[in-house]
Amino acid sequence: MYWGRLGGIGAALAVAIPVLTAPTVAAGQELPLSGFGDLAVDSAHERVFVSGGASSNGVVVTDFSGRVRTTIANQPGADGLELSADGTKLYVALSAGDGISVIDTATLTETARHSTGPGTCPTHLARTGSVVWFGYGCEDGNWSGKIGSLDPAAAPPVQGDLQGATRFQRAPLVVSSGAAAGPLVAGQLSLSQSLVQVYNVSGGALTAGASGDVVGAGLTDLDVSGDGATLFSAAGSRDRVEAFATADLARRGAYATRPRPAAVSLSPDSVHLAAGALTSDNHDVLVYRVGGVTPVKTISLDSGETVQPRGLAWSADQRRLFIISRHDNDPEPRLEIERYPIS
């Protein structure tokens, strides 16, 4: 889901959120899904891919106006999504299908499916160069979460149990800037103290680097800068998105949201970040200039709408910010589109 990353960071702590004048985004398009897993933006074809998580069986495809165009069927437990480096393939983690499918982004047809092994439940995806990493582990709470890789050029292409000595209770969230050199960052979601582990990437192997519980409790989202130097986190126990150096997890500033930040996404030009919180008070998404202390834009959703965990993504030209929201207790996700989010 990560299109844009940023360069050097010197973010200052934002201590207050001024009320900025901003138009409310148009009413969202309800998507034919029973939940939300992930989203990915294909700017070349002007499509948005949205998965529904463990209970779903397909990936919904919309255009850049938010209209549903089709559903890619037979994708059991479609969860994490990741585009290939050239954008010609969409990888789909099949958390109920113990595999990763490969979708041709031009024809929207499945061209391959790679087994990850029985009882693995691959859930989250990230990419470094041409290698796709997956966080896996079924929801049994027995600290069986692990990291595997899918390298289309390797034989065999799928390898598992690559996380080293780090233990994850369930499938870790994995994120990267997309650069072949990494790093790859893995975080344990939704625990009272949410571990993050930074890995150096070399030749398809992971070497553990800095680790800690600095992000706080109830981790929901992570993103990594384009140069790999900075990690951004959204965790439910905070009232801000926080930044950390990937080298040693030293603090690199913060960006105030509302209580329970749920999503963070960096713009493709590495200049802005969008942050959303589960608190619904007409200030649901805030856009900051990296290093700034006040939002450059406040995006208000409809009454009752809240941004979903990991529910933010940018178009490559930065003219659209895609927002996955949910209305009150309705299970169906909605796709909201903010045009010119940094104007």
C-alpha positions in Angstrom: 0.0 0.0 0.0 3.0 2.3 0.1 3.5 4.5 -2.8 5.5 7.5 -1.5 8.5 7.7 0.9 10.5 10.6 2.1 14.0 11.7 2.6 15.8 13.1 5.7 13.5 13.9 8.6 13.7 16.5 11.2 10.1 16.5 12.4 9.2 18.5 15.4 6.5 17.5 17.9 3.2 18.9 17.0 1.4 19.8 20.2 -1.9 21.2 18.9 -4.1 20.9 15.9 -5.5 24.2 14.6 -8.9 24.1 12.9 -8.3 24.6 9.2 -10.9 25.3 6.6 -11.2 22.3 4.3 -14.0 20.9 2.2 -15.5 17.6 3.2 -14.8 14.8 0.8 -17.6 13.4 -1.2 -19.7 10.6 0.3 -17.7 7.4 0.0 -18.4 4.5 -2.3 -19.5 1.5 -0.2 -17.4 -1.5 -1.3 -18.8 -5.1 -1.7 -16.6 -6.5 1.0 -17.3 -7.9 4.5 -14.3 -6.2 6.0 -11.0 -4.4 5.1 -7.6 -5.8 4.7 -5.4 -3.5 2.6 -5.3 -1.2 -0.4 -2.9 -0.6 -3.3 -2.9 2.2 -5.9 -2.1 1.4 -9.5 -1.5 4.9 -11.0 -0.5 3.6 -14.4 -3.9 2.0 -14.9 -5.7 4.4 -12.6 -7.1 1.6 -10.4 -7.4 1.1 -6.7 -7.3 -2.4 -5.3 -9.0 -3.1 -2.0 -9.0 -6.4 -0.1 -11.4 -7.5 2.6 -9.3 -9.5 5.0 -9.6 -13.1 6.3 -13.3 -13.4 5.7 -13.3 -12.2 2.1 -12.9 -14.1 -1.1 -11.9 -11.4 -3.6 -10.2 -8.1 -4.4 -12.4 -5.2 -5.4 -11.1 -3.0 -8.2 -12.2 0.7 -8.5 -11.3 3.5 -10.9 -9.9 6.8 -9.7 -13.4 8.2 -9.3 -14.1 5.4 -6.8 -16.5 3.5 -8.9 -16.4 -0.3 -8.6 -15.3 -1.8 -11.8 -14.9 -5.5 -11.0 -14.0 -8.0 -8.3 -11.1 -10.4 -8.7 -12.7 -13.6 -7.4 -11.3 -16.8 -5.9 -8.9 -15.0 -3.6 -9.6 -16.8 -0.2 -8.8 -14.5 2.7 -7.4 -11.8 0.4 -5.5 -9.5 2.8 -2.1 -7.8 2.3 -1.5 -6.2 -1.2 1.7 -5.2 -2.8 2.6 -4.1 -6.4 5.7 -5.2 -8.2 8.4 -2.7 -8.8 7.3 -2.2 -12.4 3.6 -2.2 -11.5 2.7 -5.0 -13.8 1.8 -7.5 -11.0 -0.3 -7.3 -7.9 0.6 -9.7 -5.1 -2.2 -10.8 -2.8 -1.7 -12.5 0.6 -4.3 -15.2 0.9 -4.7 -15.5 4.7 -7.4 -18.2 4.3 -5.7 -19.9 1.4 -2.1 -20.4 2.6 -0.7 -18.8 -0.5 0.2 -15.6 -2.4 -1.5 -15.0 -5.7 -0.1 -13.0 -8.6 -2.5 -10.8 -10.6 -1.7 -9.2 -13.9 -2.6 -5.5 -13.4 -3.4 -5.0 -17.1 -5.8 -8.0 -17.5 -6.8 -8.4 -13.9 -6.4 -12.1 -14.1 -4.4 -14.4 -11.8 -1.3 -15.7 -13.5 0.3 -17.6 -10.6 -0.2 -18.8 -7.1 2.6 -19.7 -4.7 1.9 -21.9 -1.7 3.3 -20.7 1.6 2.6 -24.1 3.3 -0.4 -25.5 5.2 -1.6 -23.5 8.3 0.6 -20.5 7.5 -2.1 -17.8 7.0 0.1 -15.1 5.1 -1.4 -11.8 6.0 0.8 -8.7 5.4 3.1 -8.0 2.4 6.0 -5.6 1.7 8.6 -5.5 -1.1 12.3 -4.8 -1.4 13.3 -4.7 -5.0 11.8 -7.8 -6.6 11.5 -9.7 -3.4 8.1 -9.8 -1.6 8.2 -10.4 2.1 5.2 -11.7 4.0 4.2 -11.7 7.6 2.5 -15.0 8.5 0.9 -16.9 11.3 -2.6 -17.8 12.1 -4.7 -16.1 14.8 -4.1 -18.7 17.5 -2.1 -16.4 19.8 0.7 -18.9 20.5 3.6 -16.7 19.3 3.9 -18.4 16.0 4.2 -15.3 13.9 7.0 -15.4 11.3 8.4 -13.8 8.2 8.8 -15.4 4.8 9.9 -14.3 1.3 8.7 -14.8 -2.3 11.5 -14.3 -4.8 10.2 -15.0 -8.3 13.8 -15.5 -9.5 14.8 -18.1 -6.8 14.3 -21.8 -6.7 12.2 -22.5 -4.7 10.6 -19.1 -4.8 9.1 -19.2 -1.3 11.1 -19.4 1.9 9.8 -19.2 5.5 11.0 -18.8 9.0 13.3 -15.9 8.2 12.6 -13.7 11.2 15.6 -15.0 13.3 15.3 -15.0 17.1 12.5 -12.3 17.2 9.2 -13.7 18.4 5.8 -12.5 17.1 2.5 -13.5 18.6 0.8 -13.6 15.3 1.5 -12.5 11.7 3.6 -9.3 11.9 3.0 -6.2 9.8 5.9 -5.8 7.4 6.8 -2.5 5.7 9.6 -1.2 3.5 10.3 1.7 1.2 10.5 -0.7 -1.7 14.2 -0.2 -2.3 16.2 -3.4 -2.8 18.6 -2.5 0.0 15.7 -2.2 2.5 15.4 -2.0 5.4 12.4 -4.2 6.2 10.5 -3.3 9.4 8.2 -5.8 11.2 5.8 -4.8 13.9 3.4 -6.7 16.1 -0.1 -5.3 15.9 -2.6 -4.8 18.7 -0.5 -5.8 21.7 -0.2 -4.0 25.0 3.5 -3.3 24.1 4.0 -3.5 20.4 7.4 -4.7 19.3 9.1 -3.3 16.2 12.1 -5.1 14.7 14.3 -3.5 12.0 16.0 -5.9 9.5 18.8 -5.2 7.1 18.2 -6.9 3.8 21.0 -8.5 1.8 20.7 -11.2 -0.9 17.3 -12.3 0.1 18.4 -12.7 3.8 17.4 -10.7 6.9 19.8 -9.6 9.6 18.2 -8.2 12.7 19.0 -4.6 13.7 17.4 -2.3 16.1 14.3 -3.5 18.0 12.1 -2.2 20.8 8.6 -1.3 22.0 9.0 2.5 21.5 5.8 2.7 19.4 3.6 2.1 22.5 0.5 -0.1 22.7 -2.0 -1.0 20.1 0.1 -0.6 17.0 -2.0 -0.2 13.8 0.3 1.0 11.0 3.9 1.6 10.0 5.6 3.4 7.1 9.2 3.8 6.1 11.0 6.7 4.4 12.4 6.4 0.9 16.0 6.5 2.1 15.1 3.8 4.7 16.3 6.1 7.6 13.1 6.8 9.3 10.1 4.8 10.6 6.7 6.3 11.2 4.1 4.6 13.5 0.5 4.9 14.3 -0.5 3.2 17.6 -3.8 3.4 19.5 -2.2 4.3 22.8 -0.9 7.6 21.4 -2.5 10.8 20.2 0.1 11.4 17.4 2.0 9.7 14.6 5.6 9.2 15.7 8.9 9.1 13.8 12.0 7.0 14.7 15.4 6.4 13.2 15.6 2.9 11.8 19.3 2.7 12.9 18.6 2.8 16.6 14.9 3.7 17.0 15.8 7.1 18.4 12.9 9.6 18.3 12.7 11.8 15.2 9.6 13.9 16.1 5.9 13.4 16.0 2.7 14.7 14.3 -0.4 15.3 16.4 -3.6 13.6 15.4 -6.5 12.8 17.6 -6.6 9.9 20.1 -6.1 6.4 18.6 -4.2 7.1 15.4 -4.9 4.3 13.0 -3.1 5.0 9.7 -0.1 6.8 8.3 1.0 7.1 4.7 3.9 9.1 3.2 3.5 10.9 -0.1 5.5 9.7 -3.2 7.7 12.8 -3.3 8.8 12.3 0.3 7.5 15.7 1.4 4.1 15.0 3.1 2.5 12.5 5.3 -1.2 11.7 5.9 -2.4 10.5 9.3 -5.8 9.3 10.3 -7.4 8.4 13.7 -10.3 6.2 14.8 -11.7 9.2 16.6 -14.6 10.7 14.7 -14.8 14.5 15.3 -14.8 16.0 11.8 -11.0 16.0 11.7 -10.4 12.5 10.6 -7.4 12.9 8.3 -4.5 15.4 8.7 -1.9 16.1 6.1 1.5 17.4 7.3 4.6 18.6 5.6 7.4 16.5 6.9 9.2 18.4 9.6 6.2 20.7 10.1 4.3 21.3 13.3 0.8 22.1 12.0 -1.2 20.4 9.3 -1.3 21.9 5.9 -4.7 20.4 5.3 -7.5 18.9 7.4 -9.8 16.5 5.7 -13.3 16.0 7.2 -15.2 12.9 6.5 -19.0 12.5 6.8 -20.5 12.2 10.3 -19.9 8.7 11.7 -17.1 7.9 9.3 -13.7 6.8 10.7 -10.5 6.0 8.9 -9.6 2.3 9.1 -6.3 0.9 10.2 -3.8 1.1 7.3 -6.5 2.8 5.3 -4.5 5.6 3.5 -2.7 5.6 0.2 -1.6 8.2 -2.4 -1.7 8.3 -6.1 1.7 8.6 -7.8 1.0 12.2 -8.9 -0.1 13.2 -5.4 -3.4 14.6 -6.7 -5.5 12.0 -4.8 -5.4 10.6 -1.4 -7.4 7.4 -1.1 -9.1 6.8 2.3 -10.7 3.6 3.5 -13.4 4.4 6.1 -16.3 2.7 7.8 -19.6 4.2 8.9 -20.4 3.6 12.6 -20.6 -0.2 13.0 -21.2 -1.1 9.4 -18.8 -3.9 8.4 -18.6 -2.8 4.8 -15.6 -0.5 4.0 -16.0 2.7 2.1 -13.6 4.3 -0.3 -13.3 8.1 0.0 -11.2 10.2 -2.4 -9.6 13.5 -1.5 -8.5 15.5 -4.6 -5.5 17.7 -4.3 -4.7 16.8 -0.7 -1.7 19.1 -0.5 -3.1 22.1 -2.3 
